[in-house]
Amino acid sequence: MKFIISLAKRPYVLLCILLMLSILLAFSIYNSASLETDLSEYMPKTHPAFIASDNAEQLFGIGDAILIVLEDTQGIYNTDTIEKIDAITKALEEDFEAIERVISLTTADNIQSSDGFLEVEPFFSGNTSEKALLALKADVEANLMIYGRNVSKDGTATLIIAELVEHADTKTLQNELQQWIGQWEGPQKLRIAGRPVIEGSLAELGPKDMAIMFPLVILTMIILLYFLLRSVRDTVLNMVIVLFGTLLAFGSMTLLGVPIYAVDTMIPVMLIAIGVAYGIHMHNTIHHLIADIPSIGKEELARKSVQTMIRPIFMTALTTAIGFVALMSSQVLP
């Protein structure tokens, strides 16, 4: 308590310390802050389901893949659609270095068992005659590894699976694919999905959401504070304190090497809401003290304000922190 009161008596020293700390934290955020988009980092490493998933990926060599869905309401077994599937398959491998291999209806193998032996032949021979396409449809419907999985049961949609090289830049690839795929639209519809697309979307949309929500919340709180406090000075002081708290939280995370996850983009919004409430209590206490003791000096006002507020503010902050920590007692899978 004595240390806090002694700091309150030296406002310029305190301001210089806070200013230097703010510059350090802002510099740390600018240089080190990055959104964690690798979905595997969101998973609990010791959970049996994810351990089994990791083992299966290593055993069968399963890697990340982008899924492209091609839909034709008239059915995919026609010359135009099959040729487009084949063209997209070849173009993906040629146009994107991050794509290692492409599996589609025109490159997949038809694996069947006959007299105790495995017969492996390609589904698509390159022939797009009506007879060949009917045979292709029959082969697909007879193979349950493909039918209902890579090709829909109603025959109107099929998957093109683009397997990626290790450590591919999913954000860049996702953006390029979204633009690239537009040239193949019509009359068929194409959509992209898969884990790399989700990771790329997280990397793109997370900062965008923060860039929209953060100024919006600040503007809302400024209007609310001015309406409640009726003072430009008090409003500005309150927002400066709240923004410093937000800067301290994010800056500490980057300094300590703590990853910033997608959900962490909402931290500024929550901190501003909580900090503004504390600020209103602070200004309310100051105004009450001035009203009760009109002749009170600045040092005495600072000392009495701290003495009056430190215990209730500490208790409310502690209970809020305990409430957030209590979330760790529940297993909430992503």
Secondary structure as UniProt FT lines:
FT   HELIX           2..8
FT   HELIX           11..32
FT   HELIX           39..42
FT   TURN            45..46
FT   HELIX           48..60
FT   STRAND          65..71
FT   TURN            73..74
FT   HELIX           79..95
FT   TURN            97..98
FT   STRAND          99..103
FT   TURN            105..107
FT   STRAND          109..114
FT   TURN            115..116
FT   STRAND          117..122
FT   HELIX           130..142
FT   TURN            144..146
FT   TURN            148..150
FT   TURN            153..154
FT   STRAND          157..164
FT   TURN            166..167
FT   HELIX           170..180
FT   HELIX           181..184
FT   STRAND          189..193
FT   HELIX           195..229
FT   HELIX           232..255
FT   TURN            256..257
FT   HELIX           262..266
FT   HELIX           267..292
FT   TURN            294..295
FT   HELIX           298..325
FT   HELIX           326..329
//
